Amino acid sequence: QVQLVESGGGLVQPGGSLRLSCAASGSIGSIYVMGWYRQAPGKQRELVATIASSSSTNYADAVKGRFTISRDNAKNTAYLQMNSLKPEDTAVYYCKINRVAFGDDYWGQGTQVTVSS
Protein backbone atom coordinates (compact mmCIF):
# COMPACT_ATOMS: atom_id res chain seq x y z
CA GLN A 1 0.00 0.00 0.00
CA VAL A 2 1.03 3.55 -0.73
CA GLN A 3 -0.22 6.74 0.89
CA LEU A 4 0.09 10.20 -0.62
CA VAL A 5 -0.37 13.37 1.40
CA GLU A 6 -0.66 16.65 -0.47
CA SER A 7 -0.32 20.14 0.93
CA GLY A 8 0.21 23.72 -0.15
CA GLY A 9 -3.00 24.64 -1.92
CA GLY A 10 -4.90 27.84 -1.26
CA LEU A 11 -6.15 31.13 -2.61
CA VAL A 12 -3.77 33.35 -4.54
CA GLN A 13 -4.11 36.42 -6.71
CA PRO A 14 -3.36 36.30 -10.43
CA GLY A 15 0.37 36.52 -10.99
CA GLY A 16 1.10 34.98 -7.62
CA SER A 17 2.87 31.77 -6.66
CA LEU A 18 2.13 28.60 -4.73
CA ARG A 19 4.16 25.50 -3.95
CA LEU A 20 2.46 22.13 -3.65
CA SER A 21 4.01 19.17 -1.87
CA CYS A 22 3.21 15.47 -2.14
CA ALA A 23 4.73 13.10 0.39
CA ALA A 24 4.61 9.39 -0.39
CA SER A 25 4.89 6.60 2.16
CA GLY A 26 4.56 2.84 2.12
CA SER A 27 5.87 0.31 -0.41
CA ILE A 28 6.98 2.74 -3.08
CA GLY A 29 9.84 0.84 -4.61
CA SER A 30 12.93 2.41 -6.12
CA ILE A 31 11.61 3.21 -9.58
CA TYR A 32 8.52 5.34 -9.76
CA VAL A 33 7.03 8.31 -11.51
CA MET A 34 5.34 11.08 -9.58
CA GLY A 35 3.00 13.50 -11.19
CA TRP A 36 0.55 16.30 -10.67
CA TYR A 37 -2.83 16.41 -12.33
CA ARG A 38 -5.68 18.87 -12.00
CA GLN A 39 -9.41 18.93 -12.42
CA ALA A 40 -11.42 22.09 -12.83
CA PRO A 41 -15.19 22.13 -12.27
CA GLY A 42 -16.99 20.54 -15.19
CA LYS A 43 -13.77 19.40 -16.85
CA GLN A 44 -11.83 16.18 -17.07
CA ARG A 45 -8.75 15.57 -15.00
CA GLU A 46 -5.65 16.57 -16.94
CA LEU A 47 -1.92 16.13 -16.69
CA VAL A 48 0.06 19.05 -15.30
CA ALA A 49 3.57 17.62 -14.92
CA THR A 50 5.43 14.40 -14.19
CA ILE A 51 8.90 13.55 -12.94
CA ALA A 52 10.59 10.17 -13.19
CA SER A 53 13.11 8.55 -10.86
CA SER A 54 15.77 9.72 -13.33
CA SER A 55 14.45 13.28 -12.77
CA SER A 56 13.32 13.60 -16.37
CA THR A 57 10.25 15.83 -16.52
CA ASN A 58 7.21 16.34 -18.68
CA TYR A 59 4.86 19.34 -18.68
CA ALA A 60 1.53 20.24 -20.15
CA ASP A 61 1.83 23.04 -22.70
CA ALA A 62 -0.44 25.24 -20.59
CA VAL A 63 2.04 25.35 -17.71
CA LYS A 64 5.42 25.25 -19.46
CA GLY A 65 7.64 28.07 -18.33
CA ARG A 66 5.47 28.79 -15.29
CA PHE A 67 5.41 25.55 -13.28
CA THR A 68 8.36 23.47 -12.13
CA ILE A 69 8.12 19.92 -10.81
CA SER A 70 10.88 18.53 -8.63
CA ARG A 71 11.43 15.68 -6.21
CA ASP A 72 13.44 14.78 -3.15
CA ASN A 73 14.06 11.03 -3.36
CA ALA A 74 15.37 10.86 0.20
CA LYS A 75 12.01 12.17 1.42
CA ASN A 76 9.87 10.47 -1.26
CA THR A 77 8.35 13.85 -1.89
CA ALA A 78 7.44 15.68 -5.06
CA TYR A 79 6.91 19.40 -5.37
CA LEU A 80 5.13 21.64 -7.84
CA GLN A 81 6.27 25.24 -7.86
CA MET A 82 3.61 27.31 -9.58
CA ASN A 83 4.48 30.85 -10.66
CA SER A 84 2.61 33.46 -12.68
CA LEU A 85 -0.66 31.82 -11.76
CA LYS A 86 -3.72 32.55 -13.87
CA PRO A 87 -7.43 32.21 -13.08
CA GLU A 88 -7.57 29.28 -15.49
CA ASP A 89 -5.16 27.41 -13.20
CA THR A 90 -7.95 27.15 -10.65
CA ALA A 91 -8.62 23.48 -9.98
CA VAL A 92 -8.22 20.65 -7.54
CA TYR A 93 -4.64 19.42 -7.90
CA TYR A 94 -3.99 15.73 -7.41
CA CYS A 95 -0.72 13.93 -6.87
CA LYS A 96 -0.20 10.52 -8.44
CA ILE A 97 2.53 7.94 -8.07
CA ASN A 98 3.11 5.21 -10.63
CA ARG A 99 5.05 2.26 -9.27
CA VAL A 100 6.87 1.06 -12.36
CA ALA A 101 7.86 -2.33 -10.92
CA PHE A 102 4.30 -3.08 -9.81
CA GLY A 103 2.48 -1.46 -12.72
CA ASP A 104 -0.01 0.38 -10.54
CA ASP A 105 -1.00 3.91 -9.57
CA TYR A 106 -2.04 5.65 -6.38
CA TRP A 107 -3.71 9.03 -6.05
CA GLY A 108 -3.68 11.65 -3.32
CA GLN A 109 -6.82 13.23 -1.93
CA GLY A 110 -6.37 16.48 -3.84
CA THR A 111 -5.71 20.06 -2.81
CA GLN A 112 -7.66 23.10 -3.98
CA VAL A 113 -5.89 25.89 -5.80
CA THR A 114 -7.91 29.03 -6.47
CA VAL A 115 -6.52 31.94 -8.46
CA SER A 116 -8.71 34.98 -8.06
CA SER A 117 -8.53 38.67 -7.29
MOLIN-V526607 format. One record per residue. N is the residue number from 1. SS is DSSP state (h for helix, s for strand, l for the rest). OMEGA is omega in radians with two decimals (none if undefined). NEAR is the number of other C-alpha atoms within 8 Angstrom. Layout:
# MOLIN-V526607
N|SS|OMEGA|NEAR ; N|SS|OMEGA|NEAR
This chain:
# MOLIN-V526607
1|l|3.13|4 ; 2|s|3.06|9 ; 3|s|3.09|9 ; 4|s|3.11|14 ; 5|s|-3.12|10 ; 6|s|3.07|14 ; 7|s|3.02|8 ; 8|l|3.12|9 ; 9|l|3.12|10 ; 10|s|3.14|9 ; 11|s|-3.14|8 ; 12|s|3.11|12 ; 13|l|3.06|9 ; 14|l|-3.08|11 ; 15|l|-3.12|8 ; 16|l|-3.09|9 ; 17|l|3.00|10 ; 18|s|3.06|11 ; 19|s|3.09|10 ; 20|s|3.07|12 ; 21|s|3.09|12 ; 22|s|-3.14|13 ; 23|s|-3.14|11 ; 24|s|3.07|11 ; 25|s|-3.12|9 ; 26|s|-3.08|7 ; 27|l|-3.05|6 ; 28|l|-3.03|10 ; 29|l|-3.07|7 ; 30|l|-3.14|5 ; 31|l|-3.12|10 ; 32|s|3.10|13 ; 33|s|3.05|12 ; 34|s|-3.10|12 ; 35|s|3.03|13 ; 36|s|3.09|13 ; 37|s|3.11|13 ; 38|s|3.13|12 ; 39|s|3.08|11 ; 40|l|-3.14|10 ; 41|l|3.11|5 ; 42|l|-3.11|4 ; 43|l|3.10|6 ; 44|l|3.07|6 ; 45|l|-3.09|8 ; 46|s|3.11|7 ; 47|s|3.01|11 ; 48|s|-3.12|11 ; 49|s|3.06|12 ; 50|s|3.08|13 ; 51|s|-3.11|15 ; 52|l|3.10|11 ; 53|l|3.11|10 ; 54|l|-3.09|5 ; 55|l|3.02|8 ; 56|l|-3.03|7 ; 57|s|3.10|9 ; 58|s|-3.09|7 ; 59|s|2.95|10 ; 60|l|-3.12|9 ; 61|l|-3.06|5 ; 62|l|-3.07|4 ; 63|l|-3.13|9 ; 64|l|3.14|8 ; 65|l|3.14|5 ; 66|l|-3.11|9 ; 67|s|3.08|10 ; 68|s|3.07|8 ; 69|s|3.10|12 ; 70|s|3.13|9 ; 71|s|3.04|10 ; 72|s|-3.06|8 ; 73|l|3.14|7 ; 74|l|-3.13|5 ; 75|l|-3.08|6 ; 76|l|-3.06|10 ; 77|s|3.05|12 ; 78|s|-3.12|13 ; 79|s|3.02|11 ; 80|s|3.07|12 ; 81|s|-3.08|11 ; 82|s|3.12|12 ; 83|l|3.12|10 ; 84|l|-3.07|9 ; 85|l|-3.13|13 ; 86|l|3.09|9 ; 87|h|3.14|9 ; 88|h|3.02|5 ; 89|h|3.13|9 ; 90|l|-3.09|11 ; 91|s|2.90|11 ; 92|s|-3.12|11 ; 93|s|-3.10|12 ; 94|s|3.02|13 ; 95|s|3.08|15 ; 96|s|3.02|13 ; 97|s|3.06|11 ; 98|s|3.11|11 ; 99|s|-3.01|13 ; 100|l|-3.08|9 ; 101|l|-3.10|7 ; 102|l|3.13|5 ; 103|l|3.13|7 ; 104|s|-3.10|7 ; 105|s|2.99|8 ; 106|s|-3.12|10 ; 107|s|2.98|9 ; 108|l|-3.06|12 ; 109|l|3.13|9 ; 110|l|3.08|9 ; 111|s|-3.05|12 ; 112|s|3.00|10 ; 113|s|3.14|13 ; 114|s|3.14|11 ; 115|s|-3.05|14 ; 116|l|3.07|8 ; 117|l|none|5
